[in-house]
Amino acid sequence: MPERFELELGKASYIVAHEMCRIKKGESVILTVDSAMYFKPVVEVAKAAEAAGGKVMVAWHTTPNGYGKVADPQLPESLKKAIPAADVWIEFNNQWLLYSTPWIEAMSNGRTRYLFLGGLDPERIARCIAKLDMDLQEKFQNKVVELTKKASKMRVTTPAGTDVSFENVPERPITNELRADVPGPHFLVGQIGWAPREESINGVIVFDGSFSGGGEADLGILAHPIELTIKEGRIVEVKGQDEAKKMSNWLKKLGDPNMYNLAHICYGFNPGAILTGLCTEDERVWGSTEWGNGYQGPMFEGSLGDAVSHADGICLNSTVWVDDELLLKEGKVVHPELSELAQAMGK
């Protein structure tokens, strides 16, 4: 019998294989999935990749207890070798292999195209991929990137208490998550991210959506906000209730001072995304901003060193200034060059 979202999952799988990854005949394709994850989406994307002419392998493995290099000792050696040998890698893992050693090797080889879809179940895939108008999405995201790229200074506030300012570095790239058709790291559509000048980041960041750090630091939707005091790009104080204590204790337990570095900021602009406690979707909640700390991916071309892991927190209903112009006001797009596009996208 057909399952829920069967048709939407079929459509999304086609989009992933043909429009996002643009898999070509003869390419080697690996799909990774841990034991905690839903298997149905993996099977459907594997079918679409096979139909596109790919040579497909699905790697189902034990769930690690954390993200990044924390996972390294728990990964099979065969998996570590297979990942950087692939032309296309699509990750469905619940506990991400993102920022692990095999990820770093794959992203450094100049060949592997990586698409991160970590934790997405059929319902999320239907909302965040199958139901999108990709032409409108591309127009909107390209304009946001253009406006952000021009800004030398930015400020972000939220009703929960975020008030943080920083400078941009014109030479650094802004990631625009739409497709995975060139070598390197790519992520679910609807996110735009970059690394500001690290030492220029000052103020207060309040996570009031969710927080994800892998394993014991996967806090999900936050019942109470986590308030971070930021000085010259580093977390110098963590305040709040139980969630803040868990984050603070986790950072101390990792024993890596680089985990206190702010690695990037991102906009959330996927019209189908809702706050569910899964970072992959939460980062794309419309009108949110997201901050990552710890490991800084090479795609950001920032100045930070390595770190043992990575975490992401969500600030809902963001107000964003690009220089002196308002881009967002409490999560609503107000910039005159974007508002009509946002309305056409249902926002």
ChimeraX attribute file (.defattr): number of C-alpha atoms within 10 A of each C-alpha:
attribute: neighborCount
match mode: 1-to-1
recipient: residues
	/A:1	3
	/A:2	6
	/A:3	9
	/A:4	10
	/A:5	17
	/A:6	16
	/A:7	13
	/A:8	18
	/A:9	25
	/A:10	19
	/A:11	19
	/A:12	26
	/A:13	26
	/A:14	23
	/A:15	19
	/A:16	24
	/A:17	24
	/A:18	18
	/A:19	16
	/A:20	21
	/A:21	23
	/A:22	19
	/A:23	26
	/A:24	18
	/A:25	13
	/A:26	13
	/A:27	17
	/A:28	20
	/A:29	27
	/A:30	26
	/A:31	24
	/A:32	21
	/A:33	26
	/A:34	22
	/A:35	14
	/A:36	15
	/A:37	19
	/A:38	17
	/A:39	15
	/A:40	14
	/A:41	20
	/A:42	25
	/A:43	14
	/A:44	18
	/A:45	23
	/A:46	24
	/A:47	17
	/A:48	23
	/A:49	30
	/A:50	21
	/A:51	16
	/A:52	18
	/A:53	15
	/A:54	22
	/A:55	20
	/A:56	22
	/A:57	17
	/A:58	14
	/A:59	16
	/A:60	18
	/A:61	16
	/A:62	13
	/A:63	19
	/A:64	23
	/A:65	13
	/A:66	23
	/A:67	24
	/A:68	25
	/A:69	21
	/A:70	20
	/A:71	22
	/A:72	18
	/A:73	9
	/A:74	14
	/A:75	16
	/A:76	11
	/A:77	11
	/A:78	9
	/A:79	16
	/A:80	17
	/A:81	13
	/A:82	15
	/A:83	24
	/A:84	23
	/A:85	19
	/A:86	21
	/A:87	22
	/A:88	33
	/A:89	27
	/A:90	27
	/A:91	24
	/A:92	25
	/A:93	26
	/A:94	24
	/A:95	25
	/A:96	25
	/A:97	27
	/A:98	22
	/A:99	25
	/A:100	22
	/A:101	17
	/A:102	23
	/A:103	22
	/A:104	19
	/A:105	17
	/A:106	27
	/A:107	22
	/A:108	15
	/A:109	12
	/A:110	12
	/A:111	16
	/A:112	26
	/A:113	25
	/A:114	30
	/A:115	25
	/A:116	21
	/A:117	21
	/A:118	25
	/A:119	22
	/A:120	24
	/A:121	18
	/A:122	22
	/A:123	14
	/A:124	20
	/A:125	24
	/A:126	22
	/A:127	20
	/A:128	23
	/A:129	24
	/A:130	24
	/A:131	14
	/A:132	18
	/A:133	12
	/A:134	15
	/A:135	8
	/A:136	14
	/A:137	20
	/A:138	17
	/A:139	12
	/A:140	21
	/A:141	23
	/A:142	16
	/A:143	14
	/A:144	19
	/A:145	17
	/A:146	11
	/A:147	17
	/A:148	22
	/A:149	18
	/A:150	13
	/A:151	17
	/A:152	14
	/A:153	18
	/A:154	20
	/A:155	20
	/A:156	22
	/A:157	25
	/A:158	23
	/A:159	14
	/A:160	18
	/A:161	15
	/A:162	23
	/A:163	18
	/A:164	21
	/A:165	20
	/A:166	19
	/A:167	19
	/A:168	20
	/A:169	17
	/A:170	14
	/A:171	8
	/A:172	16
	/A:173	16
	/A:174	20
	/A:175	18
	/A:176	22
	/A:177	20
	/A:178	21
	/A:179	21
	/A:180	27
	/A:181	19
	/A:182	16
	/A:183	17
	/A:184	21
	/A:185	24
	/A:186	23
	/A:187	22
	/A:188	25
	/A:189	27
	/A:190	27
	/A:191	24
	/A:192	25
	/A:193	22
	/A:194	24
	/A:195	27
	/A:196	27
	/A:197	20
	/A:198	22
	/A:199	16
	/A:200	17
	/A:201	21
	/A:202	20
	/A:203	20
	/A:204	20
	/A:205	27
	/A:206	26
	/A:207	27
	/A:208	23
	/A:209	28
	/A:210	28
	/A:211	31
	/A:212	24
	/A:213	25
	/A:214	23
	/A:215	15
	/A:216	12
	/A:217	19
	/A:218	20
	/A:219	20
	/A:220	19
	/A:221	20
	/A:222	18
	/A:223	13
	/A:224	15
	/A:225	22
	/A:226	27
	/A:227	21
	/A:228	20
	/A:229	19
	/A:230	23
	/A:231	18
	/A:232	16
	/A:233	22
	/A:234	22
	/A:235	20
	/A:236	12
	/A:237	13
	/A:238	18
	/A:239	16
	/A:240	15
	/A:241	13
	/A:242	14
	/A:243	21
	/A:244	21
	/A:245	14
	/A:246	16
	/A:247	23
	/A:248	16
	/A:249	12
	/A:250	15
	/A:251	20
	/A:252	13
	/A:253	9
	/A:254	13
	/A:255	10
	/A:256	14
	/A:257	13
	/A:258	21
	/A:259	25
	/A:260	21
	/A:261	25
	/A:262	27
	/A:263	29
	/A:264	23
	/A:265	17
	/A:266	21
	/A:267	26
	/A:268	26
	/A:269	26
	/A:270	26
	/A:271	22
	/A:272	21
	/A:273	21
	/A:274	17
	/A:275	18
	/A:276	15
	/A:277	18
	/A:278	21
	/A:279	28
	/A:280	22
	/A:281	27
	/A:282	29
	/A:283	34
	/A:284	28
	/A:285	30
	/A:286	25
	/A:287	25
	/A:288	25
	/A:289	31
	/A:290	28
	/A:291	22
	/A:292	23
	/A:293	23
	/A:294	26
	/A:295	25
	/A:296	25
	/A:297	20
	/A:298	15
	/A:299	17
	/A:300	18
	/A:301	14
	/A:302	19
	/A:303	13
	/A:304	18
	/A:305	13
	/A:306	13
	/A:307	20
	/A:308	19
	/A:309	25
	/A:310	27
	/A:311	23
	/A:312	24
	/A:313	27
	/A:314	31
	/A:315	32
	/A:316	28
	/A:317	22
	/A:318	28
	/A:319	24
	/A:320	28
	/A:321	20
	/A:322	19
	/A:323	16
	/A:324	11
	/A:325	13
	/A:326	16
	/A:327	24
	/A:328	22
	/A:329	18
	/A:330	17
	/A:331	22
	/A:332	18
	/A:333	24
	/A:334	18
	/A:335	18
	/A:336	10
	/A:337	14
	/A:338	18
	/A:339	17
	/A:340	15
	/A:341	18
	/A:342	19
	/A:343	10
	/A:344	12
	/A:345	16
	/A:346	9
	/A:347	16
